[in-house]
Amino acid sequence: MVRRNVAFALMPLTLMACTKQEPQTPPPVSPAAEVVGPAQDCLPLSQFSNTNIRDDWTIDFIGAGNRVWRVTLPNRCPGLRSAGTFTYSTSLSQLCRQDIIFPLNRVGSGFQRGAGCGLAPFTPVRLIR
């Protein structure tokens, strides 16, 4: 009888351990940005020439004429900021929201690909300095 009561008493704790955790909220990004147009699902590779990794959540794609598209990843991409660079593979001439990027970590004299991280829509922004 005592064993059954203990089992019932522990059941809520067991169920709590199985519940889904709330998604993490990205930290504020520096520099801040003002949205200047609707988000795009894809960005042609020819429209950007550089990227700035702001944190493990945020990448700014930099184009000609100071055009910037900000991608806020749907989930944290561990090691993205510390890696400082990433790679991707696409058979198209554009990057799209469903594409996967991989942080590139320096290992010895080479690089090692980190865990894959899904992209998100490309939002045109104006950086606030």
N, CA, C and O of each residue as an XYZ file, in Angstrom:
516
protein
N       0.822     -1.196      0.000
C       0.000      0.000      0.000
C       0.864      1.256      0.000
O       0.593      2.208     -0.731
N       1.908      1.247      0.830
C       2.786      2.409      0.889
C       3.499      2.590     -0.450
O       3.671      3.718     -0.912
N       3.913      1.493     -1.070
C       4.598      1.552     -2.354
C       3.700      2.195     -3.427
O       4.170      3.000     -4.231
N       2.424      1.840     -3.434
C       1.485      2.394     -4.405
C       1.321      3.899     -4.186
O       1.271      4.656     -5.156
N       1.238      4.347     -2.930
C       1.106      5.771     -2.634
C       2.338      6.541     -3.105
O       2.217      7.648     -3.630
N       3.513      5.964     -2.919
C       4.739      6.617     -3.369
C       4.734      6.727     -4.893
O       5.126      7.753     -5.447
N       4.290      5.674     -5.560
C       4.234      5.689     -7.022
C       3.291      6.780     -7.512
O       3.620      7.497     -8.457
N       2.117      6.918     -6.882
C       1.180      7.965     -7.267
C       1.741      9.343     -6.940
O       1.511     10.294     -7.687
N       2.462      9.464     -5.852
C       3.044     10.750     -5.469
C       4.133     11.178     -6.456
O       4.300     12.372     -6.706
N       4.863     10.235     -7.009
C       5.945     10.557     -7.940
C       5.468     10.762     -9.375
O       6.203     11.302    -10.201
N       4.248     10.336     -9.676
C       3.742     10.429    -11.040
C       3.758     11.862    -11.590
O       4.204     12.047    -12.722
N       3.298     12.884    -10.858
C       3.346     14.243    -11.407
C       4.772     14.685    -11.731
O       4.993     15.373    -12.728
N       5.735     14.300    -10.907
C       7.122     14.666    -11.183
C       7.613     14.005    -12.463
O       8.331     14.620    -13.252
N       7.231     12.774    -12.661
C       7.619     12.055    -13.871
C       7.021     12.724    -15.098
O       7.705     12.891    -16.108
N       5.763     13.107    -15.024
C       5.110     13.766    -16.150
C       5.726     15.133    -16.432
O       5.850     15.527    -17.592
N       6.111     15.858    -15.389
C       6.739     17.162    -15.579
C       8.063     17.013    -16.316
O       8.410     17.864    -17.136
N       8.795     15.964    -16.043
C      10.082     15.753    -16.704
C       9.908     15.483    -18.191
O      10.838     15.702    -18.967
N       8.754     15.019    -18.595
C       8.506     14.689    -20.002
C       7.881     15.839    -20.781
O       7.762     15.755    -22.003
N       7.486     16.895    -20.110
C       6.814     17.980    -20.813
C       7.805     18.769    -21.641
O       8.993     18.836    -21.326
N       7.300     19.359    -22.694
C       8.119     20.150    -23.596
C       8.479     21.465    -22.919
O       7.629     22.112    -22.307
N       9.748     21.854    -23.035
C      10.167     23.126    -22.469
C       9.733     24.252    -23.396
O       9.582     24.061    -24.602
N       9.536     25.423    -22.814
C       9.195     26.597    -23.602
C      10.378     26.936    -24.508
O      11.526     26.806    -24.082
N      10.129     27.365    -25.742
C      11.242     27.749    -26.606
C      11.977     28.947    -26.023
O      11.378     29.819    -25.393
N      13.275     28.971    -26.245
C      14.062     30.087    -25.755
C      13.726     31.330    -26.562
O      13.388     31.251    -27.742
N      13.825     32.464    -25.914
C      13.597     33.732    -26.577
C      14.946     34.316    -26.962
O      15.841     34.404    -26.122
N      15.107     34.721    -28.230
C      16.387     35.303    -28.626
C      16.673     36.578    -27.841
O      15.749     37.323    -27.518
N      17.948     36.838    -27.528
C      18.296     38.077    -26.833
C      18.172     39.258    -27.792
O      18.122     39.065    -29.007
N      18.123     40.485    -27.256
C      18.098     41.654    -28.141
C      19.357     41.668    -29.013
O      20.445     41.324    -28.553
N      19.197     42.061    -30.251
C      20.314     42.051    -31.199
C      20.945     43.433    -31.271
O      20.248     44.447    -31.242
N      22.248     43.463    -31.362
C      22.969     44.712    -31.538
C      23.748     44.617    -32.845
O      24.493     43.654    -33.026
N      23.614     45.547    -33.739
C      22.783     46.735    -33.642
C      21.317     46.417    -33.920
O      20.971     45.450    -34.598
N      20.488     47.272    -33.366
C      19.055     47.132    -33.607
C      18.776     47.435    -35.075
O      19.606     48.028    -35.763
N      17.622     47.030    -35.539
C      17.272     47.246    -36.943
C      15.795     47.573    -37.074
O      14.961     47.120    -36.289
N      15.497     48.370    -38.087
C      14.119     48.731    -38.408
C      13.717     47.976    -39.676
O      14.425     48.024    -40.681
N      12.600     47.294    -39.625
C      12.105     46.554    -40.789
C      11.680     47.560    -41.855
O      10.955     48.512    -41.568
N      12.143     47.337    -43.102
C      11.836     48.284    -44.183
C      11.068     47.638    -45.337
O      10.860     48.269    -46.374
N      10.649     46.395    -45.161
C       9.896     45.731    -46.216
C       9.439     44.362    -45.763
O       9.804     43.907    -44.678
N       8.642     43.704    -46.589
C       8.145     42.375    -46.213
C       9.258     41.324    -46.285
O      10.179     41.424    -47.096
N       9.148     40.332    -45.428
C      10.118     39.231    -45.406
C      10.012     38.418    -46.693
O       8.939     38.290    -47.284
N      11.152     37.872    -47.107
C      11.221     37.038    -48.306
C      11.574     35.619    -47.889
O      12.364     35.414    -46.967
N      10.989     34.643    -48.569
C      11.320     33.248    -48.281
C      12.698     32.873    -48.802
O      13.358     32.003    -48.232
N      13.143     33.516    -49.877
C      14.446     33.204    -50.479
C      15.191     34.495    -50.802
O      14.588     35.548    -51.007
N      16.516     34.386    -50.840
C      17.376     35.507    -51.202
C      18.378     35.005    -52.242
O      19.163     34.101    -51.954
N      18.360     35.590    -53.465
C      19.324     35.163    -54.478
C      20.760     35.361    -53.985
O      21.069     36.371    -53.353
N      21.629     34.400    -54.275
C      23.025     34.476    -53.841
C      23.711     35.716    -54.405
O      24.639     36.245    -53.792
N      23.263     36.179    -55.561
C      23.870     37.353    -56.192
C      23.529     38.657    -55.472
O      24.155     39.684    -55.734
N      22.546     38.632    -54.569
C      22.128     39.865    -53.900
C      22.910     40.168    -52.630
O      22.791     41.269    -52.092
N      23.704     39.227    -52.137
C      24.512     39.527    -50.952
C      25.955     39.103    -51.191
O      26.234     38.145    -51.914
N      26.867     39.848    -50.560
C      28.289     39.565    -50.738
C      28.997     39.297    -49.418
O      30.166     38.909    -49.407
N      28.304     39.498    -48.318
C      28.915     39.332    -47.004
C      27.831     38.997    -45.988
O      26.644     39.214    -46.230
N      28.256     38.469    -44.858
C      27.330     38.225    -43.751
C      27.962     38.714    -42.459
O      29.183     38.698    -42.306
N      27.125     39.145    -41.538
C      27.549     39.475    -40.176
C      26.759     38.596    -39.228
O      25.532     38.681    -39.164
N      27.464     37.755    -38.493
C      26.812     36.903    -37.498
C      26.735     37.719    -36.216
O      27.759     38.043    -35.615
N      25.526     38.046    -35.804
C      25.337     38.911    -34.631
C      25.371     38.120    -33.327
O      25.916     38.589    -32.327
N      24.791     36.926    -33.336
C      24.755     36.053    -32.160
C      24.353     34.665    -32.652
O      24.341     34.420    -33.858
N      24.028     33.764    -31.745
C      23.649     32.402    -32.142
C      22.248     32.321    -32.748
O      21.795     31.236    -33.111
N      21.567     33.448    -32.860
C      20.203     33.498    -33.391
C      20.089     34.318    -34.672
O      19.154     34.123    -35.449
N      21.038     35.242    -34.903
C      20.826     36.303    -35.883
C      21.982     36.429    -36.872
O      23.148     36.473    -36.479
N      21.642     36.486    -38.160
C      22.622     36.708    -39.219
C      22.111     37.843    -40.097
O      20.956     37.834    -40.521
N      22.974     38.820    -40.368
C      22.662     39.876    -41.324
C      23.365     39.548    -42.637
O      24.577     39.331    -42.662
N      22.604     39.514    -43.721
C      23.148     39.303    -45.059
C      23.286     40.684    -45.692
O      22.303     41.414    -45.817
N      24.507     41.042    -46.092
C      24.809     42.387    -46.565
C      24.912     42.384    -48.086
O      25.632     41.579    -48.675
N      24.174     43.305    -48.708
C      24.194     43.437    -50.160
C      24.732     44.786    -50.590
O      25.143     45.595    -49.759
N      24.728     45.024    -51.886
C      25.203     46.289    -52.440
C      24.325     47.438    -51.961
O      23.142     47.257    -51.672
N      24.925     48.622    -51.883
C      24.169     49.799    -51.490
C      23.678     49.746    -50.057
O      22.634     50.315    -49.734
N      24.414     49.075    -49.202
C      24.063     48.950    -47.778
C      22.722     48.270    -47.542
O      22.082     48.501    -46.516
N      22.291     47.435    -48.478
C      21.060     46.667    -48.257
C      21.375     45.545    -47.280
O      22.419     44.899    -47.370
N      20.464     45.325    -46.350
C      20.662     44.305    -45.317
C      19.380     43.495    -45.174
O      18.281     44.046    -45.100
N      19.544     42.176    -45.138
C      18.439     41.262    -44.840
C      18.797     40.540    -43.551
O      19.847     39.905    -43.463
N      17.940     40.635    -42.566
C      18.200     39.987    -41.277
C      17.423     38.680    -41.208
O      16.238     38.621    -41.537
N      18.118     37.637    -40.773
C      17.498     36.341    -40.529
C      17.586     36.073    -39.035
O      18.678     36.011    -38.471
N      16.441     35.916    -38.402
C      16.388     35.502    -37.001
C      16.000     34.036    -37.010
O      14.862     33.680    -37.318
N      16.958     33.192    -36.668
C      16.754     31.750    -36.743
C      15.619     31.309    -35.828
O      15.428     31.904    -34.767
N      14.867     30.292    -36.206
C      13.756     29.829    -35.371
C      14.227     29.186    -34.070
O      13.481     29.132    -33.093
N      15.461     28.703    -34.062
C      16.056     28.102    -32.863
C      17.499     28.566    -32.760
O      18.126     28.911    -33.762
N      18.015     28.572    -31.550
C      19.415     28.938    -31.335
C      20.312     27.974    -32.110
O      20.061     26.770    -32.150
N      21.347     28.517    -32.715
C      22.316     27.710    -33.462
C      23.607     27.680    -32.639
O      24.454     28.561    -32.789
N      23.764     26.677    -31.773
C      24.912     26.646    -30.860
C      26.247     26.733    -31.604
O      26.503     25.989    -32.550
N      27.077     27.654    -31.152
C      28.412     27.803    -31.716
C      28.499     28.695    -32.939
O      29.594     28.907    -33.461
N      27.381     29.225    -33.412
C      27.396     30.052    -34.619
C      28.233     31.313    -34.406
O      29.116     31.618    -35.208
N      27.958     32.037    -33.334
C      28.686     33.297    -33.080
C      30.162     33.037    -32.842
O      31.011     33.739    -33.391
N      30.476     32.042    -32.034
C      31.883     31.777    -31.728
C      32.629     31.264    -32.959
O      33.824     31.526    -33.101
N      31.954     30.542    -33.850
C      32.591     30.069    -35.081
C      32.886     31.249    -36.007
O      33.934     31.296    -36.650
N      31.961     32.194    -36.068
C      32.159     33.382    -36.881
C      31.949     33.181    -38.373
O      32.031     34.138    -39.143
N      31.684     31.964    -38.786
C      31.437     31.684    -40.197
C      30.588     30.427    -40.321
O      30.488     29.638    -39.381
N      29.982     30.248    -41.481
C      29.146     29.068    -41.692
C      29.225     28.650    -43.150
O      29.706     29.395    -44.004
N      28.753     27.470    -43.411
C      28.686     26.960    -44.776
C      27.264     26.493    -45.056
O      26.477     26.272    -44.136
N      26.956     26.351    -46.312
C      25.648     25.853    -46.726
C      25.816     25.173    -48.074
O      26.840     25.334    -48.739
N      24.836     24.437    -48.458
C      24.830     23.788    -49.767
C      23.452     24.002    -50.369
O      22.430     23.750    -49.729
N      23.442     24.470    -51.604
C      22.173     24.667    -52.284
C      22.350     24.327    -53.761
O      23.382     24.633    -54.357
N      21.358     23.707    -54.330
C      21.413     23.384    -55.756
C      20.798     24.515    -56.576
O      20.817     24.491    -57.806
N      20.262     25.487    -55.884
C      19.649     26.638    -56.536
C      20.613     27.815    -56.482
O      21.690     27.710    -55.895
N      20.243     28.905    -57.074
C      21.074     30.106    -57.019
C      20.560     31.056    -55.942
O      20.700     32.274    -56.048
N      19.961     30.475    -54.902
C      19.425     31.281    -53.807
C      19.436     30.483    -52.514
O      19.459     29.252    -52.516
N      19.419     31.223    -51.405
C      19.238     30.609    -50.089
C      17.784     30.791    -49.712
O      17.207     31.851    -49.955
N      17.189     29.778    -49.124
C      15.772     29.852    -48.759
C      15.574     29.495    -47.294
O      16.450     28.909    -46.657
N      14.432     29.852    -46.784
C      14.120     29.681    -45.369
C      14.212     28.236    -44.908
O      14.445     28.000    -43.722
N      14.043     27.275    -45.775
C      14.109     25.876    -45.369
C      15.523     25.299    -45.490
O      15.745     24.138    -45.149
N      16.488     26.104    -45.978
C      17.864     25.624    -46.114
C      18.534     25.498    -44.746
O      18.110     26.108    -43.765
N      19.588     24.691    -44.714
C      20.326     24.421    -43.481
C      21.724     25.014    -43.603
O      22.394     24.844    -44.622
N      22.161     25.718    -42.547
C      23.533     26.213    -42.479
C      24.278     25.418    -41.419
O      23.667     24.806    -40.543
N      25.602     25.431    -41.505
C      26.451     24.705    -40.564
C      27.571     25.627    -40.101
O      28.368     26.064    -40.932
N      27.667     25.944    -38.796
C      28.815     26.717    -38.317
C      30.110     25.977    -38.665
O      30.158     24.748    -38.620
N      31.152     26.730    -39.010
C      32.459     26.141    -39.306
C      33.406     26.454    -38.159
O      33.780     27.609    -37.951
N      33.789     25.433    -37.420
C      34.681     25.596    -36.279
C      36.107     25.286    -36.696
O      36.366     24.275    -37.348
N      37.040     26.171    -36.314
C      38.449     25.945    -36.618
C      38.970     24.828    -35.729
O      38.850     24.882    -34.505
N      39.554     23.812    -36.366
C      40.145     22.676    -35.662
C      41.531     22.469    -36.257
O      41.669     22.043    -37.404
N      42.552     22.775    -35.470
C      43.913     22.673    -35.985
C      44.090     23.617    -37.156
O      43.825     24.813    -37.035
N      44.533     23.097    -38.284
C      44.740     23.939    -39.465
C      43.554     23.874    -40.429
O      43.628     24.393    -41.542
N      42.467     23.238    -40.002
C      41.298     23.112    -40.868
C      40.022     23.543    -40.182
O      40.046     24.228    -39.159
N      38.913     23.134    -40.757
C      37.598     23.462    -40.216
C      36.792     22.191    -40.028
O      36.969     21.203    -40.741
N      35.894     22.244    -39.041
C      34.969     21.141    -38.809
C      33.560     21.715    -38.805
O      33.294     22.733    -38.167
N      32.676     21.061    -39.515
C      31.287     21.504    -39.600
C      30.568     21.227    -38.294
O      30.654     20.125    -37.753
N      29.852     22.237    -37.781
C      29.050     22.078    -36.577
C      27.670     21.535    -36.910
O      27.408     21.108    -38.035
N      26.798     21.558    -35.917
C      25.428     21.065    -36.084
C      24.659     21.940    -37.068
O      24.873     23.150    -37.132
N      23.772     21.326    -37.824
C      22.961     22.046    -38.800
C      21.888     22.889    -38.139
O      21.304     22.494    -37.130
N      21.634     24.059    -38.720
C      20.634     24.988    -38.190
C      19.763     25.484    -39.343
O      20.275     25.910    -40.378
N      18.453     25.425    -39.159
C      17.528     25.870    -40.190
C      17.455     27.379    -40.274
O      17.490     28.068    -39.254
N      17.354     27.893    -41.490
C      17.204     29.329    -41.694
C      15.755     29.750    -41.442
O      14.917     28.939    -41.050
N      15.486     31.008    -41.671
C      14.156     31.596    -41.496
C      14.002     32.639    -42.603
O      14.934     32.842    -43.382
N      12.852     33.302    -42.690
C      12.684     34.318    -43.732
C      13.747     35.426    -43.642
O      14.287     35.718    -42.575
N      14.018     36.022    -44.795
C      14.991     37.108    -44.932
C      14.216     38.423    -44.874
O      13.440     38.732    -45.778
N      14.427     39.189    -43.820
C      13.679     40.425    -43.615
C      14.553     41.626    -43.949
O      15.597     41.809    -43.324
N      14.154     42.455    -44.924
C      14.948     43.648    -45.227
C      14.868     44.637    -44.062
O      13.787     44.953    -43.565
N      16.042     45.115    -43.642
C      16.105     46.016    -42.490
C      17.055     47.176    -42.778
O      17.875     47.126    -43.695
N      16.918     48.212    -41.971
C      17.872     49.319    -41.913
C      18.473     49.259    -40.527
O      17.760     49.311    -39.526
N      19.803     49.147    -40.473
C      20.468     49.061    -39.172
C      20.412     50.408    -38.472
O      20.621     51.448    -39.096
N      20.131     50.388    -37.188
C      20.070     51.599    -36.376
C      21.394     51.707    -35.643
O      21.707     50.874    -34.792
N      22.155     52.710    -35.962
C      23.501     52.874    -35.384
C      23.461     53.676    -34.122
O      24.501     53.910    -33.506
